[in-house]
Amino acid sequence: MRISSCNWIFLAAFALFAPACSSCSDPHVTRCCEGGLDSGSSSDTTPTDGSDTGSDSASCSTGSLTLEWKPLPESIDCGPGCRQLTFEEINNITEWAATHRYVAYTDDTLYKMHVVDVDAACYADVEKEFDGSYPDIKGDKLTFVGDYGSNPHRTRIEVVDLTSGAMLNCLEDVQSSYPHIWYENPTLVGEKIAFKWMKINENTDTIYPVYVDLYSIGGERKTVFDIGHNTFSVRADEDYVVWEDNQNDFIPDIWAHKISTGKTWNLTNHPSGQWLPRMDGTRVVWSDLRNGPNPSADGSLAHQDIYMYDFATGETTGITNANWIHYGPDISGDRIVWTDYRACSDPNNKYDFADTHIWMYDLKTKTEHQITNTPEGEGEPQIDGDRVFFFKQVPSSSLFAIFVQELSALGL
C-alpha cells in the first residue's frame, strides 16, 4: 500500500502523444481518436451459474458498469520511450497493478478505482459509488475489492471485462454486526480468483487466523491456508498460488499452493526474511535477507537481495548479491526488475531513497541493465513484456505518478 510517500520499502516522464487515428481499426484505440469517447460494447456477459462454499458469499451476478474513456493529458518529458500515466488529483496512488496494456490504481483522495489504457492513451473511472482497493489485472480482466460502506458492512470482489465494460459481482459479504469479513489481494488465475480474507472486530483489529482461499468464478470456494498470524502479497499464475506469511516468529516466508494437487508448503523455509513475492508462469521472485549482516532480524534491511524459484525445475536462484538494497522485484518472461539503492548516499539505509533507480536482470543473457536514472529517483517497478511501469515524483510538485518505460527505446 502506498501513502503519498517515496518510501519504497514500506508498501506491505517524453511528452505523451495520442495514438495515430490510422490505427482506429483497433476497437481499443478508437476510444480516444480525434478526442472522441468510446465506452466499448454495452452488452453484459452472463456469468456461469453456481454457488461457492463460503457461508456468507453469493455466486457472481452481472453488473451494469460501462467504462467512459477520457484522453490522458500531456505529460512531462521523461526521455525516449517514457510516458506519464497518472495526473493531477489522481496523482498519488495507494494500490496499483499493471499489465502490458492496462494500469489500474486507487487514488489516495477519494479511494476510487481508475484504469488507464496505455495503448489508447485513455483513462476511465471504474466506479464512483464505493471504495475500490487491491487491483489485479490479467489480460483484459481486472479484479479488485469493492467496499460499499459500514451500515451494514458490505464488501465484495469485483471482476471487470475492460474490453466490454461488463462487471461481475462476486463473493459479496454483508454484515450488520461485528466481526466483519474483509477481502484483500484478489488475483486472477485462469477462471479462478485467489484472495486473502479475515475477520475484523469493532476496533479494526484482525481476528486470527488469516485465510487464503481459492474461488472458481461462479462456483466452488475452498480454503487453501488458514494458520498464519498474517498473510500478504497473494499472487497466482498457471497452477500455483504464492503469498508471504510471517507465522514463523513473525519472520516472513514465501508459501505456495499447487492448485491441481491441493498441496500447500513453505517455499523458502529459510531463517532469514523473504517477502513481496511476484510471479510469471512457473517462476517466483522475492526480496531476501539471507546475505545480510543479521538475516534473522535485520531492522535496517541491509544487503537485501533478489531470489527466484522455478516450479518447473525446483531450483532456487540468487539473482543479486551485492552490498546494497535490492527491493520489490517483479518478473516477466526472462526479465526481472527491482528498486535499486546502489546510487544512494547510504545504499543500505532503507530511508535513503532519493537516488533509487530501476534496474533489470536478463535471465537469458545473464546481464544487468539500468532502466531509469532521473534526479527524482524511481521505485516499485512492475514489468510485463517490454514495458516497465514505476513510480517517480513529478518534478513540478510533491506528488508521485506512475510512468511507463518502453524497453525497446533503450535498445533492450
BARO-964511 format. One record per residue (C-alpha): residue in three letters; x, y, z. Coordinates in nm, 3 decimals, decimal comma. Example, Ala and Ser with C-alpha at 12.3 -4.5 7.8 and 13.67 -1.06 7.14 Angstrom:
   residu        c1        c2        c3
      ALA     1,230    -0,450     0,780
      SER     1,367    -0,106     0,714
***
This chain:
   residu        c1        c2        c3
      MET     0,000     0,000     0,000
      ARG     0,127     0,348    -0,087
      ILE     0,052     0,656     0,125
      SER     0,181     0,951    -0,083
      SER     0,543     0,879     0,006
      CYS     0,859     0,787    -0,179
      ASN     0,950     0,527     0,082
      TRP     0,971     0,224    -0,146
      ILE     1,049    -0,008     0,147
      PHE     0,717     0,045     0,320
      LEU     0,449    -0,053     0,078
      ALA     0,337    -0,422     0,253
      ALA     0,834     1,105    -1,800
      PHE     0,875     1,220    -2,314
      ALA     0,558     1,404    -2,399
      LEU     0,259     1,178    -2,410
      PHE     0,108     1,155    -2,755
      ALA    -0,236     1,038    -2,863
      PRO    -0,238     0,727    -3,085
      ALA    -0,250     0,792    -3,458
      CYS    -0,602     0,753    -3,593
      SER    -0,473     0,531    -3,870
      SER    -0,486     0,264    -3,600
      CYS    -0,854     0,317    -3,529
      SER    -0,945    -0,019    -3,675
      ASP    -0,840    -0,144    -3,332
      PRO    -1,157    -0,108    -3,120
      HIS    -0,946    -0,023    -2,817
      VAL    -0,760     0,261    -2,986
      THR    -1,079     0,422    -3,122
      ARG    -1,165     0,511    -2,764
      CYS    -0,968     0,835    -2,783
      CYS    -0,906     0,902    -3,150
      GLU    -0,996     1,258    -3,252
      GLY    -1,086     1,329    -2,890
      GLY    -1,390     1,102    -2,905
      LEU    -1,507     0,879    -2,624
      ASP    -1,598     0,516    -2,667
      SER    -1,749     0,316    -2,386
      GLY    -1,699    -0,015    -2,560
      SER    -1,970    -0,272    -2,600
      SER    -2,269    -0,219    -2,374
      SER    -2,364    -0,584    -2,372
      ASP    -2,303    -0,771    -2,048
      THR    -2,151    -1,114    -2,025
      THR    -2,353    -1,372    -1,840
      PRO    -2,160    -1,549    -1,565
      THR    -2,168    -1,920    -1,510
      ASP    -2,438    -2,011    -1,262
      GLY    -2,325    -2,171    -0,940
      SER    -2,252    -2,102    -0,579
      ASP    -1,942    -2,112    -0,364
      THR    -1,889    -2,284    -0,031
      GLY    -1,834    -1,962     0,170
      SER    -2,105    -1,920     0,432
      ASP    -2,172    -1,552     0,355
      SER    -2,094    -1,535    -0,017
      ALA    -2,315    -1,538    -0,325
      SER    -2,243    -1,652    -0,678
      CYS    -2,143    -1,395    -0,940
      SER    -2,411    -1,167    -1,083
      THR    -2,383    -0,936    -1,383
      GLY    -2,328    -0,571    -1,301
      SER    -2,414    -0,267    -1,515
      LEU    -2,075    -0,096    -1,533
      THR    -1,991     0,084    -1,858
      LEU    -1,650     0,249    -1,881
      GLU    -1,636     0,606    -2,010
      TRP    -1,290     0,657    -2,157
      LYS    -1,127     1,002    -2,150
      PRO    -0,798     1,114    -2,311
      LEU    -0,494     1,142    -2,088
      PRO    -0,337     1,488    -2,053
      GLU     0,005     1,564    -2,197
      SER     0,288     1,463    -1,968
      ILE     0,630     1,597    -1,883
      ASP     0,930     1,499    -2,095
      CYS     1,088     1,200    -1,923
      GLY     1,304     1,063    -2,205
      PRO     1,274     0,836    -2,510
      GLY     1,001     0,576    -2,475
      CYS     0,888     0,711    -2,136
      ARG     0,534     0,834    -2,061
      GLN     0,344     0,958    -1,756
      LEU     0,020     0,768    -1,692
      THR    -0,142     0,930    -1,385
      PHE    -0,209     1,301    -1,333
      GLU    -0,334     1,585    -1,109
      GLU    -0,592     1,491    -0,846
      ILE    -0,539     1,121    -0,913
      ASN    -0,162     1,158    -0,898
      ASN    -0,100     0,991    -0,563
      ILE    -0,171     0,620    -0,553
      THR    -0,249     0,378    -0,271
      GLU    -0,254     0,046    -0,459
      TRP    -0,193    -0,032    -0,824
      ALA    -0,140    -0,310    -1,078
      ALA    -0,008    -0,312    -1,434
      THR    -0,024    -0,542    -1,730
      HIS     0,107    -0,471    -2,080
      ARG    -0,197    -0,272    -2,193
      TYR    -0,363    -0,158    -1,871
      VAL    -0,280     0,006    -1,538
      ALA    -0,538     0,006    -1,256
      TYR    -0,498     0,207    -0,938
      THR    -0,674     0,355    -0,635
      ASP    -0,632     0,729    -0,577
      ASP    -0,547     0,837    -0,224
      THR    -0,806     1,120    -0,212
      LEU    -1,140     0,951    -0,277
      TYR    -1,016     0,590    -0,276
      LYS    -1,176     0,528    -0,614
      MET    -1,057     0,275    -0,873
      HIS    -0,929     0,403    -1,209
      VAL    -0,787     0,228    -1,516
      VAL    -0,550     0,351    -1,790
      ASP    -0,540     0,207    -2,141
      VAL    -0,172     0,260    -2,223
      ASP    -0,208     0,190    -2,597
      ALA    -0,505     0,423    -2,646
      ALA    -0,374     0,693    -2,407
      CYS    -0,705     0,698    -2,219
      TYR    -0,829     0,655    -1,863
      ALA    -1,164     0,571    -1,705
      ASP    -1,322     0,570    -1,361
      VAL    -1,409     0,210    -1,283
      GLU    -1,659     0,302    -1,011
      LYS    -1,795     0,614    -0,842
      GLU    -2,020     0,499    -0,558
      PHE    -1,789     0,283    -0,348
      ASP    -1,427     0,248    -0,249
      GLY    -1,207     0,022    -0,457
      SER    -0,880    -0,138    -0,350
      TYR    -0,630    -0,417    -0,423
      PRO    -0,646    -0,421    -0,805
      ASP    -0,503    -0,707    -1,013
      ILE    -0,509    -0,739    -1,393
      LYS    -0,462    -1,045    -1,615
      GLY    -0,510    -0,982    -1,988
      ASP    -0,824    -0,766    -2,020
      LYS    -0,974    -0,872    -1,685
      LEU    -0,950    -0,651    -1,375
      THR    -1,035    -0,774    -1,026
      PHE    -1,047    -0,567    -0,708
      VAL    -1,221    -0,534    -0,371
      GLY    -1,526    -0,307    -0,353
      ASP    -1,617    -0,157    -0,015
      TYR    -1,978    -0,038    -0,006
      GLY    -1,983     0,121     0,339
      SER    -2,033     0,024     0,700
      ASN    -2,408     0,025     0,773
      PRO    -2,436    -0,260     0,711
      HIS    -2,078    -0,351     0,628
      ARG    -2,070    -0,472     0,268
      THR    -1,764    -0,593     0,077
      ARG    -1,721    -0,800    -0,236
      ILE    -1,477    -0,899    -0,506
      GLU    -1,544    -0,744    -0,846
      VAL    -1,432    -0,870    -1,189
      VAL    -1,440    -0,621    -1,480
      ASP    -1,404    -0,702    -1,850
      LEU    -1,205    -0,399    -1,969
      THR    -1,300    -0,466    -2,333
      SER    -1,680    -0,474    -2,295
      GLY    -1,715    -0,279    -1,970
      ALA    -1,916    -0,560    -1,809
      MET    -1,876    -0,624    -1,436
      LEU    -1,928    -0,943    -1,238
      ASN    -2,011    -0,900    -0,869
      CYS    -1,865    -1,198    -0,680
      LEU    -1,821    -1,314    -0,321
      GLU    -2,033    -1,049    -0,155
      ASP    -2,041    -1,038     0,225
      VAL    -2,296    -0,822     0,411
      GLN    -2,293    -0,796     0,791
      SER    -2,474    -0,558     1,024
      SER    -2,272    -0,651     1,333
      TYR    -1,914    -0,741     1,420
      PRO    -1,695    -0,920     1,337
      HIS    -1,684    -0,804     0,976
      ILE    -1,537    -1,002     0,688
      TRP    -1,276    -0,822     0,476
      TYR    -1,120    -0,933     0,146
      GLU    -0,770    -0,838     0,023
      ASN    -0,528    -0,918    -0,262
      PRO    -0,763    -1,087    -0,511
      THR    -0,559    -1,221    -0,802
      LEU    -0,680    -1,393    -1,118
      VAL    -0,551    -1,734    -1,222
      GLY    -0,742    -1,867    -1,523
      GLU    -1,110    -1,891    -1,424
      LYS    -1,025    -1,876    -1,054
      ILE    -0,955    -1,600    -0,802
      ALA    -0,707    -1,646    -0,516
      PHE    -0,751    -1,400    -0,231
      LYS    -0,689    -1,327     0,135
      TRP    -0,969    -1,280     0,386
      MET    -1,001    -1,215     0,757
      LYS    -1,239    -1,115     1,034
      ILE    -1,212    -0,768     1,194
      ASN    -1,359    -0,660     1,529
      GLU    -1,512    -0,325     1,625
      ASN    -1,165    -0,181     1,698
      THR    -1,049    -0,278     1,347
      ASP    -0,823    -0,543     1,499
      THR    -0,767    -0,857     1,296
      ILE    -0,908    -1,176     1,446
      TYR    -0,658    -1,451     1,365
      PRO    -0,606    -1,672     1,176
      VAL    -0,598    -1,506     0,834
      TYR    -0,701    -1,720     0,536
      VAL    -0,604    -1,767     0,172
      ASP    -0,895    -1,901    -0,037
      LEU    -0,929    -2,015    -0,397
      TYR    -1,257    -1,940    -0,576
      SER    -1,382    -2,074    -0,910
      ILE    -1,582    -1,783    -1,055
      GLY    -1,949    -1,864    -1,009
      GLY    -1,867    -2,197    -0,844
      GLU    -1,663    -2,361    -0,570
      ARG    -1,467    -2,186    -0,296
      LYS    -1,215    -2,354    -0,069
      THR    -0,959    -2,251     0,192
      VAL    -0,601    -2,340     0,099
      PHE    -0,424    -2,196     0,405
      ASP    -0,554    -2,095     0,748
      ILE    -0,270    -2,100     1,001
      GLY    -0,064    -1,783     0,963
      HIS    -0,052    -1,487     1,202
      ASN    -0,076    -1,269     0,894
      THR    -0,065    -1,306     0,519
      PHE     0,036    -1,058     0,247
      SER     0,100    -1,024    -0,126
      VAL    -0,114    -1,307    -0,262
      ARG    -0,018    -1,384    -0,625
      ALA    -0,118    -1,658    -0,869
      ASP    -0,037    -1,787    -1,218
      GLU    -0,084    -2,110    -1,409
      ASP    -0,115    -2,389    -1,147
      TYR     0,023    -2,205    -0,844
      VAL    -0,074    -1,954    -0,573
      VAL     0,202    -1,788    -0,364
      TRP     0,195    -1,548    -0,070
      GLU     0,402    -1,403     0,212
      ASP     0,334    -1,532     0,562
      ASN     0,504    -1,444     0,891
      GLN     0,383    -1,726     1,116
      ASN     0,745    -1,824     1,192
      ASP     0,818    -1,585     1,483
      PHE     0,699    -1,301     1,259
      ILE     0,989    -1,359     1,016
      PRO     0,822    -1,377     0,673
      ASP     0,848    -1,676     0,440
      ILE     0,706    -1,739     0,093
      TRP     0,437    -2,008     0,086
      ALA     0,294    -2,188    -0,217
      HIS    -0,017    -2,386    -0,312
      LYS    -0,043    -2,612    -0,619
      ILE    -0,400    -2,593    -0,747
      SER    -0,408    -2,928    -0,931
      THR    -0,287    -3,133    -0,635
      GLY    -0,402    -2,924    -0,337
      LYS    -0,051    -2,930    -0,188
      THR     0,047    -2,630     0,033
      TRP     0,405    -2,580     0,158
      ASN     0,667    -2,331     0,280
      LEU     0,852    -2,248    -0,039
      THR     1,152    -2,069     0,112
      ASN     1,173    -2,215     0,466
      HIS     1,485    -2,013     0,548
      PRO     1,572    -1,845     0,883
      SER     1,610    -1,508     0,710
      GLY     1,318    -1,296     0,595
      GLN     1,166    -1,334     0,247
      TRP     0,872    -1,123     0,130
      LEU     0,694    -0,944    -0,158
      PRO     0,661    -1,240    -0,398
      ARG     0,559    -1,181    -0,758
      MET     0,534    -1,441    -1,031
      ASP     0,505    -1,507    -1,403
      GLY     0,425    -1,858    -1,522
      THR     0,615    -2,101    -1,303
      ARG     0,873    -1,850    -1,178
      VAL     0,851    -1,662    -0,847
      VAL     1,079    -1,375    -0,737
      TRP     1,102    -1,209    -0,396
      SER     1,312    -0,986    -0,168
      ASP     1,551    -1,184     0,056
      LEU     1,772    -1,105     0,358
      ARG     1,980    -1,423     0,371
      ASN     2,300    -1,241     0,268
      GLY     2,257    -0,957     0,518
      PRO     2,463    -0,896     0,834
      ASN     2,182    -1,019     1,058
      PRO     1,945    -1,214     0,833
      SER     1,706    -1,335     1,104
      ALA     1,621    -0,989     1,241
      ASP     1,773    -0,716     1,023
      GLY     1,587    -0,398     1,104
      SER     1,790    -0,198     0,852
      LEU     1,715    -0,442     0,566
      ALA     2,083    -0,408     0,468
      HIS     2,223    -0,620     0,185
      GLN     1,878    -0,718     0,066
      ASP     1,885    -0,933    -0,249
      ILE     1,654    -1,079    -0,513
      TYR     1,594    -1,456    -0,534
      MET     1,393    -1,668    -0,776
      TYR     1,228    -2,012    -0,761
      ASP     1,106    -2,205    -1,066
      PHE     0,829    -2,459    -1,003
      ALA     0,918    -2,627    -1,336
      THR     1,273    -2,710    -1,229
      GLY     1,251    -2,698    -0,849
      GLU     1,559    -2,470    -0,841
      THR     1,619    -2,159    -0,628
      THR     1,849    -1,899    -0,786
      GLY     2,014    -1,590    -0,638
      ILE     1,968    -1,306    -0,886
      THR     2,167    -1,040    -0,699
      ASN     2,440    -1,049    -0,432
      ALA     2,587    -0,705    -0,371
      ASN     2,624    -0,489    -0,062
      TRP     2,322    -0,265    -0,108
      ILE     1,942    -0,291    -0,102
      HIS     1,763    -0,455    -0,395
      TYR     1,392    -0,424    -0,323
      GLY     1,050    -0,529    -0,452
      PRO     1,118    -0,739    -0,766
      ASP     0,879    -0,827    -1,048
      ILE     0,924    -1,075    -1,332
      SER     0,801    -1,115    -1,690
      GLY     0,946    -1,391    -1,905
      ASP     1,325    -1,375    -1,874
      ARG     1,332    -1,022    -1,728
      ILE     1,339    -0,928    -1,359
      VAL     1,315    -0,567    -1,236
      TRP     1,359    -0,413    -0,891
      THR     1,421    -0,088    -0,698
      ASP     1,797    -0,046    -0,656
      TYR     1,976     0,159    -0,387
      ARG     2,333     0,144    -0,523
      ALA     2,339     0,516    -0,617
      CYS     2,211     0,634    -0,276
      SER     2,445     0,809    -0,033
      ASP     2,384     0,521     0,207
      PRO     2,286     0,222    -0,010
      ASN     2,188     0,012     0,293
      ASN     1,963     0,272     0,457
      LYS     1,602     0,191     0,373
      TYR     1,508     0,559     0,433
      ASP     1,767     0,697     0,187
      PHE     1,554     0,663    -0,125
      ALA     1,628     0,994    -0,301
      ASP     1,852     0,824    -0,559
      THR     1,684     0,488    -0,604
      HIS     1,653     0,367    -0,963
      ILE     1,503     0,077    -1,158
      TRP     1,739    -0,199    -1,267
      MET     1,671    -0,513    -1,469
      TYR     1,832    -0,858    -1,495
      ASP     1,803    -1,065    -1,815
      LEU     1,798    -1,436    -1,730
      LYS     1,876    -1,531    -2,088
      THR     2,189    -1,317    -2,128
      LYS     2,276    -1,306    -1,756
      THR     2,329    -0,930    -1,773
      GLU     2,210    -0,631    -1,565
      HIS     2,074    -0,310    -1,719
      GLN     1,988     0,025    -1,562
      ILE     1,638     0,125    -1,676
      THR     1,585     0,467    -1,511
      ASN     1,812     0,747    -1,392
      THR     1,638     1,074    -1,306
      PRO     1,711     1,324    -1,025
      GLU     1,381     1,240    -0,853
      GLY     1,452     0,870    -0,811
      GLU     1,219     0,586    -0,909
      GLY     1,077     0,278    -0,739
      GLU     0,820    -0,001    -0,711
      PRO     0,853    -0,138    -1,066
      GLN     0,618    -0,376    -1,241
      ILE     0,705    -0,536    -1,575
      ASP     0,503    -0,701    -1,850
      GLY     0,677    -0,790    -2,174
      ASP     0,875    -0,491    -2,300
      ARG     0,712    -0,236    -2,069
      VAL     0,834    -0,139    -1,723
      PHE     0,597     0,061    -1,501
      PHE     0,723     0,252    -1,195
      PHE     0,667     0,539    -0,952
      LYS     0,856     0,865    -0,953
      GLN     0,800     1,212    -0,815
      VAL     0,668     1,469    -1,061
      PRO     0,940     1,740    -1,072
      SER     0,692     2,030    -1,058
      SER     0,513     1,903    -0,745
      SER     0,545     1,689    -0,435
      LEU     0,315     1,426    -0,584
      PHE     0,406     1,087    -0,725
      ALA     0,285     0,939    -1,052
      ILE     0,302     0,612    -1,243
      PHE     0,523     0,616    -1,552
      VAL     0,591     0,356    -1,822
      GLN     0,923     0,291    -1,997
      GLU     0,936     0,108    -2,331
      LEU     1,243    -0,118    -2,320
      SER     1,276    -0,112    -2,699
      ALA     1,355     0,262    -2,676
      LEU     1,657     0,167    -2,464
      GLY     1,776    -0,094    -2,713
      LEU     1,668    -0,381    -2,486
***
